[in-house]
């Protein structure tokens, strides 16, 4: 309603100005041309009031809905009114500098592919184009093994054995869900990435898929090697990621127990955006496994913080523990029996998942349907209709949820032990 009142008032004022110019031209040609200049327009109104009075009355009528509309807008959206009156919308938008230097040329599924996001997390390299919930186009390469430091991979079409798995997906305008294709051999791949800074890798990238996939990509690539972002030398706590939350909790526990011997267990996936988190984390502190409740809150300026955190910074060097000078009896060291955890991937099947879904809760799975589509994510149980729910955290904020009927699944595999 307020927008209509403002627009209506502006149109009436504009019509009154046009009418005033027409009145000036009716008086004389000289007054008509002079009325285009504001000082002479005012002079014309004063000298020829009788002729200009109807146009001025119409302008006054336009001021009334304009003022009412601005008052209503200020009552419920003062920031928007301030932005309108400041005329910031007239200034050209300054392009935000890209976080990554990605200079790739090529196409994906026959269409030009220009990714804006790139990362290599837990051995999964992903290139993503589009800022929406579903990527317009995405390339995912699952590397068999990735160590910290440089990454070099060379694959030829004739190579055999354990090779990286390549997946491409795209979303057409008429589609609601993206379509994906996956292959594990018969392609050409060259990766030569070197560490750059604190959390980036950069280097050469070259990929050529078989002709039926219409996908080639080549150039220089820069990507993030973890889920942290930095401001100078410090971690940006405003960025929403599991790695940011892990860093905040790790720093808090080290200061709380005044020890750097803190080994935090994985906290699992999180559904961002969030403003607070109530977690029960497990950590091995000074060799002792503990379970601790942690409440985190995201503040406007400081970012993610543990509630009621008043512990001082940890000293750069900690004093060694005080030991008793008296000789102690040497106890016989009895080697502990190390039991290997059961690998649930062994004998995993769809029937076993349906019989005992709680055993595989929150584990990563990959399913292929009879139509050729694929879904990958963490298992979140079975709903009332008997559908299998898989949820996958996206590169950016948010997650995608897949709901699959058991009879539609042609193959399902467990990706974690």
C-alpha positions as CSV (number, residue, x, y, z in Angstrom):
1,X,0.0,0.0,0.0
2,X,2.8,2.4,0.9
3,X,4.5,1.8,-2.4
4,X,1.3,2.6,-4.4
5,X,0.8,5.8,-2.5
6,X,4.4,6.9,-3.1
7,X,4.1,6.0,-6.8
8,X,0.8,7.7,-7.2
9,X,2.0,10.9,-5.6
10,X,5.1,11.0,-7.8
11,X,3.0,10.5,-10.9
12,X,0.7,13.4,-9.9
13,X,3.7,15.7,-9.3
14,X,5.2,14.7,-12.6
15,X,1.9,15.3,-14.4
16,X,1.7,18.8,-12.8
17,X,5.1,19.7,-14.0
18,X,4.3,18.7,-17.6
19,X,1.0,20.7,-17.3
20,X,3.0,23.7,-16.0
21,X,5.4,23.6,-19.0
22,X,2.4,23.4,-21.4
23,X,0.9,26.5,-19.7
24,X,4.2,28.3,-20.1
25,X,4.3,27.5,-23.8
26,X,0.7,28.7,-24.1
27,X,1.7,32.0,-22.6
28,X,4.7,32.6,-24.9
29,X,7.4,30.6,-26.6
30,X,10.1,32.3,-24.5
31,X,8.4,31.4,-21.2
32,X,7.9,27.8,-22.5
33,X,11.6,27.2,-23.1
34,X,12.6,29.1,-19.9
35,X,10.3,26.9,-17.8
36,X,12.7,24.0,-18.3
37,X,15.1,25.8,-15.9
38,X,14.0,25.7,-12.2
39,X,14.7,29.4,-11.4
40,X,12.7,30.6,-14.4
41,X,9.9,28.1,-13.6
42,X,9.5,29.6,-10.2
43,X,9.6,33.1,-11.8
44,X,6.9,32.1,-14.2
45,X,4.7,30.8,-11.4
46,X,5.0,34.2,-9.6
47,X,4.5,36.4,-12.7
48,X,1.6,34.3,-14.1
49,X,-0.1,32.9,-11.1
50,X,-3.5,32.6,-12.6
51,X,-2.2,30.5,-15.5
52,X,0.1,28.3,-13.3
53,X,-2.4,27.8,-10.4
54,X,-4.2,24.6,-11.7
55,X,-0.8,22.9,-12.2
56,X,0.4,23.9,-8.8
57,X,-2.9,22.6,-7.2
58,X,-2.4,19.3,-9.0
59,X,1.2,19.1,-7.5
60,X,-0.2,19.8,-4.1
61,X,-2.6,16.9,-4.5
62,X,0.3,14.7,-5.4
63,X,2.2,15.7,-2.3
64,X,-0.5,14.3,0.0
65,X,-0.3,10.6,-1.0
66,X,3.5,10.9,-1.3
67,X,3.8,12.1,2.4
68,X,1.3,9.5,3.6
69,X,3.2,6.7,1.8
70,X,6.6,7.8,3.1
71,X,5.1,7.9,6.7
72,X,3.7,4.4,6.4
73,X,7.0,3.1,5.0
74,X,9.0,4.7,7.8
75,X,6.7,3.1,10.4
76,X,7.4,-0.5,9.4
77,X,10.6,-0.4,7.3
78,X,12.8,2.5,8.3
79,X,15.9,1.0,6.8
80,X,14.3,0.8,3.4
81,X,13.2,4.4,3.6
82,X,16.7,5.5,4.6
83,X,18.2,3.6,1.7
84,X,15.7,5.4,-0.7
85,X,16.3,8.9,0.7
86,X,20.1,8.4,0.7
87,X,20.1,7.8,-3.1
88,X,22.5,4.9,-2.7
89,X,20.5,3.1,-5.4
90,X,21.8,5.6,-7.9
91,X,25.4,4.6,-7.4
92,X,26.8,1.7,-9.4
93,X,27.3,-1.5,-7.4
94,X,31.0,-2.2,-6.7
95,X,31.7,-5.8,-7.7
96,X,32.8,-7.9,-4.8
97,X,36.3,-9.4,-5.4
98,X,36.2,-13.1,-5.9
99,X,37.5,-15.2,-3.1
100,X,39.2,-17.7,-5.5
101,X,41.3,-17.1,-8.7
102,X,39.5,-19.6,-11.0
103,X,40.6,-19.4,-14.6
104,X,39.0,-22.5,-16.3
105,X,37.8,-22.8,-19.8
106,X,35.4,-25.5,-21.1
107,X,32.0,-26.9,-20.9
108,X,29.9,-29.3,-18.8
109,X,27.1,-31.3,-20.6
110,X,27.6,-29.2,-23.7
111,X,27.1,-25.9,-21.9
112,X,29.7,-23.3,-20.9
113,X,30.9,-24.0,-17.3
114,X,32.3,-21.2,-15.2
115,X,32.5,-22.3,-11.5
116,X,32.5,-19.7,-8.7
117,X,33.0,-22.1,-5.8
118,X,35.8,-24.7,-5.5
119,X,36.9,-26.8,-2.6
120,X,38.7,-30.0,-1.7
121,X,37.3,-31.5,1.5
122,X,37.9,-35.0,2.8
123,X,39.2,-36.1,-0.6
124,X,36.2,-34.7,-2.5
125,X,37.0,-32.0,-5.1
126,X,33.9,-30.0,-6.1
127,X,33.5,-27.2,-8.6
128,X,30.1,-25.4,-8.4
129,X,28.4,-22.9,-10.6
130,X,25.5,-20.9,-9.2
131,X,24.6,-19.5,-5.8
132,X,21.2,-21.1,-5.5
133,X,20.3,-24.1,-3.3
134,X,20.8,-26.4,-6.2
135,X,23.8,-25.7,-8.4
136,X,23.2,-24.8,-12.0
137,X,26.2,-27.1,-12.9
138,X,28.6,-29.0,-10.6
139,X,31.6,-31.2,-11.1
140,X,32.6,-33.6,-8.3
141,X,35.8,-35.7,-8.3
142,X,36.2,-38.2,-5.4
143,X,39.9,-38.9,-5.0
144,X,40.9,-42.3,-3.5
145,X,43.4,-40.9,-1.0
146,X,44.5,-37.3,-0.3
147,X,47.3,-36.3,2.0
148,X,48.1,-32.9,3.4
149,X,50.3,-30.9,1.1
150,X,50.5,-31.0,-2.7
151,X,48.0,-33.0,-4.7
152,X,49.1,-34.5,-8.0
153,X,46.9,-36.9,-10.0
154,X,47.3,-38.2,-13.6
155,X,44.7,-40.5,-15.2
156,X,44.5,-41.7,-18.8
157,X,41.6,-43.4,-20.5
158,X,43.4,-46.8,-20.5
159,X,44.3,-46.8,-16.8
160,X,42.9,-49.5,-14.6
161,X,42.7,-50.1,-10.8
162,X,41.4,-47.7,-8.2
163,X,40.8,-44.4,-9.9
164,X,39.1,-41.2,-8.9
165,X,35.3,-41.2,-9.5
166,X,34.0,-38.3,-11.6
167,X,30.4,-37.0,-11.3
168,X,28.8,-34.2,-13.2
169,X,25.3,-32.8,-12.5
170,X,23.2,-30.0,-14.0
171,X,19.9,-28.4,-13.4
172,X,17.8,-27.3,-16.4
173,X,15.2,-24.5,-16.1
174,X,12.3,-27.0,-16.5
175,X,13.7,-29.4,-13.9
176,X,13.0,-29.4,-10.2
177,X,16.0,-31.6,-9.2
178,X,19.4,-31.8,-10.8
179,X,20.4,-34.7,-13.2
180,X,23.7,-36.5,-12.6
181,X,26.1,-38.8,-14.4
182,X,29.0,-40.7,-12.9
183,X,32.0,-42.6,-14.3
184,X,35.1,-44.2,-12.8
185,X,37.3,-44.8,-15.8
186,X,37.8,-44.0,-19.5
187,X,38.6,-40.3,-19.0
188,X,41.6,-38.0,-18.8
189,X,42.5,-36.1,-15.7
190,X,45.5,-34.0,-14.7
191,X,45.8,-32.3,-11.3
192,X,48.8,-30.5,-10.0
193,X,47.8,-28.4,-6.9
194,X,50.3,-26.8,-4.5
195,X,49.5,-25.3,-1.1
196,X,48.9,-21.5,-1.2
197,X,48.4,-19.6,2.1
198,X,46.7,-21.2,5.1
199,X,43.8,-23.0,3.5
200,X,44.1,-23.0,-0.3
201,X,45.5,-25.1,-3.1
202,X,46.3,-23.7,-6.6
203,X,47.7,-25.2,-9.8
204,X,46.9,-26.8,-13.1
205,X,43.6,-28.6,-13.9
206,X,42.7,-30.6,-17.0
207,X,39.7,-32.9,-17.5
208,X,38.3,-34.6,-20.6
209,X,35.4,-37.0,-20.4
210,X,34.2,-39.4,-23.1
211,X,32.4,-37.6,-26.0
212,X,28.9,-38.6,-24.9
213,X,29.3,-36.5,-21.7
214,X,30.2,-33.3,-23.7
215,X,32.5,-32.2,-20.8
216,X,36.0,-30.7,-21.1
217,X,37.6,-28.3,-18.6
218,X,41.2,-26.9,-18.6
219,X,43.1,-24.0,-17.0
220,X,44.3,-22.8,-13.6
221,X,42.4,-23.6,-10.5
222,X,42.4,-22.3,-6.9
223,X,40.3,-23.9,-4.3
224,X,39.8,-24.1,-0.5
225,X,41.4,-27.1,1.2
226,X,39.1,-26.9,4.3
227,X,36.0,-25.2,5.7
228,X,37.8,-22.4,7.4
229,X,38.0,-18.8,6.2
230,X,40.6,-16.3,7.4
231,X,40.8,-12.6,8.0
232,X,44.5,-12.0,8.0
233,X,46.1,-14.6,10.3
234,X,42.9,-15.2,12.3
235,X,40.0,-17.5,11.6
236,X,36.9,-15.8,10.5
237,X,34.3,-16.9,13.0
238,X,31.5,-15.4,11.1
239,X,31.7,-18.1,8.4
240,X,29.2,-20.9,8.8
241,X,30.9,-24.3,8.5
242,X,31.6,-27.4,10.5
243,X,35.3,-26.6,10.5
244,X,34.6,-23.2,12.0
245,X,32.5,-24.7,14.8
246,X,35.3,-27.3,15.4
247,X,37.9,-24.6,15.6
248,X,35.9,-22.6,18.2
249,X,35.2,-25.6,20.4
250,X,38.9,-26.8,20.1
251,X,40.1,-23.4,21.2
252,X,37.6,-23.2,24.0
253,X,38.5,-26.6,25.4
254,X,42.3,-25.9,25.3
255,X,41.8,-22.7,27.3
256,X,39.3,-24.3,29.7
257,X,41.6,-27.2,30.6
258,X,44.8,-25.2,30.1
259,X,46.2,-27.9,27.9
260,X,47.0,-28.4,24.3
261,X,46.5,-32.2,24.6
262,X,42.9,-31.9,23.4
263,X,41.6,-34.3,20.7
264,X,38.1,-33.3,19.6
265,X,36.0,-36.1,18.1
266,X,34.0,-35.2,14.9
267,X,30.8,-33.3,15.6
268,X,29.0,-34.5,12.5
269,X,27.0,-32.4,10.0
270,X,25.2,-29.2,10.8
271,X,22.3,-27.5,9.0
272,X,23.2,-23.8,8.5
273,X,22.2,-21.0,8.8
274,X,21.9,-21.1,12.6
275,X,22.2,-18.6,15.4
276,X,22.9,-21.0,18.3
277,X,24.0,-24.6,18.7
278,X,23.6,-26.9,21.7
279,X,26.0,-29.8,21.3
280,X,27.2,-32.8,23.3
281,X,30.8,-33.2,22.2
282,X,33.3,-35.9,22.9
283,X,37.0,-35.0,23.4
284,X,40.1,-36.8,24.7
285,X,41.7,-34.4,27.1
286,X,45.1,-35.3,28.5
287,X,44.4,-38.9,27.5
288,X,41.0,-39.1,29.1
289,X,37.8,-39.3,27.1
290,X,35.1,-36.9,28.2
291,X,31.7,-35.9,27.1
292,X,30.9,-32.2,27.5
293,X,27.8,-30.1,26.8
294,X,28.6,-27.0,24.7
295,X,26.3,-24.1,23.9
296,X,27.5,-21.9,21.0
297,X,26.0,-18.6,19.9
298,X,26.7,-16.5,16.9
299,X,27.2,-12.8,17.6
300,X,27.0,-10.0,15.1
301,X,30.6,-8.8,15.4
302,X,32.6,-11.6,17.0
303,X,30.9,-14.5,15.2
304,X,30.7,-18.0,16.8
305,X,31.5,-18.1,20.5
306,X,30.9,-20.5,23.4
307,X,28.4,-19.1,25.9
308,X,29.9,-17.9,29.2
309,X,33.4,-18.3,27.8
310,X,35.6,-16.3,30.3
311,X,38.8,-18.4,30.2
312,X,42.0,-16.6,29.5
313,X,44.2,-17.2,26.4
314,X,46.4,-20.2,26.6
315,X,50.1,-19.4,27.2
316,X,52.4,-20.0,24.2
317,X,54.5,-22.3,26.4
318,X,53.0,-24.4,29.1
319,X,55.0,-25.5,32.2
320,X,55.7,-29.2,32.3
321,X,53.8,-31.1,35.0
322,X,55.4,-31.3,38.4
323,X,56.8,-34.8,39.0
324,X,57.9,-36.4,42.3
325,X,61.6,-36.8,42.7
326,X,61.2,-39.9,44.8
327,X,61.9,-43.1,42.8
328,X,58.7,-44.9,41.9
329,X,58.3,-48.6,41.4
330,X,58.5,-49.6,37.8
331,X,55.3,-51.4,36.9
332,X,55.2,-54.0,34.2
333,X,53.7,-52.7,31.0
334,X,50.9,-54.9,29.9
335,X,50.1,-54.3,26.2
336,X,46.5,-53.4,25.7
337,X,44.4,-55.4,23.3
338,X,43.3,-53.3,20.5
339,X,40.0,-54.3,19.1
340,X,39.3,-53.1,15.6
341,X,35.8,-51.5,15.2
342,X,33.4,-53.5,13.1
343,X,33.2,-52.3,9.5
344,X,29.5,-52.0,8.7
345,X,30.2,-51.8,5.0
346,X,30.8,-55.6,5.1
347,X,27.6,-57.4,4.1
348,X,25.7,-54.1,3.9
349,X,22.5,-54.4,1.8
350,X,19.2,-52.7,1.3
351,X,17.3,-55.4,3.2
352,X,19.7,-55.0,6.2
353,X,19.1,-51.3,6.2
354,X,15.4,-51.7,6.2
355,X,15.6,-54.3,9.1
356,X,17.9,-52.3,11.3
357,X,17.9,-48.6,10.3
358,X,19.2,-47.4,13.7
359,X,22.5,-49.2,13.1
360,X,23.3,-47.0,10.1
361,X,22.0,-43.7,11.4
362,X,23.9,-40.6,10.2
363,X,26.3,-42.6,8.0
364,X,27.2,-41.6,4.5
365,X,25.5,-43.6,1.7
366,X,25.1,-43.5,-2.0
367,X,22.1,-44.8,-3.9
368,X,21.3,-45.2,-7.6
369,X,17.8,-45.5,-8.9
370,X,16.4,-47.5,-11.8
371,X,16.0,-44.3,-13.8
372,X,19.7,-43.7,-13.7
373,X,19.7,-40.9,-11.1
374,X,21.9,-40.9,-8.0
375,X,21.7,-39.6,-4.5
376,X,24.4,-39.3,-1.9
377,X,24.1,-38.1,1.7
378,X,23.8,-39.1,5.3
379,X,21.1,-41.5,6.3
380,X,18.4,-39.9,8.5
381,X,16.1,-42.8,8.9
382,X,12.9,-44.1,7.3
383,X,9.7,-42.0,7.2
384,X,6.1,-43.1,7.8
385,X,5.7,-44.0,4.1
386,X,8.7,-46.3,4.1
387,X,10.9,-43.9,2.2
388,X,14.7,-43.8,2.8
389,X,15.8,-40.2,3.7
390,X,19.3,-39.1,2.7
391,X,20.5,-35.5,3.5
392,X,23.6,-33.9,2.0
393,X,25.2,-30.7,3.1
394,X,25.9,-28.3,0.2
395,X,29.0,-26.4,-0.5
396,X,27.4,-23.3,0.5
397,X,24.7,-22.8,3.2
398,X,21.8,-25.3,3.5
399,X,21.3,-28.9,2.6
400,X,19.5,-31.1,0.1
401,X,17.2,-34.0,1.2
402,X,16.5,-37.1,-0.9
403,X,13.4,-39.3,-0.3
404,X,13.7,-42.7,-2.1
405,X,11.3,-45.6,-2.2
406,X,13.1,-49.0,-1.6
407,X,11.6,-50.4,-4.8
408,X,13.1,-47.5,-6.9
409,X,16.6,-48.2,-5.7
410,X,18.7,-50.4,-7.9
411,X,22.0,-50.2,-5.9
412,X,22.9,-48.7,-2.5
413,X,26.3,-48.7,-0.9
414,X,27.6,-47.6,2.5
415,X,30.6,-45.1,2.3
416,X,31.7,-45.2,6.0
417,X,32.7,-48.1,8.2
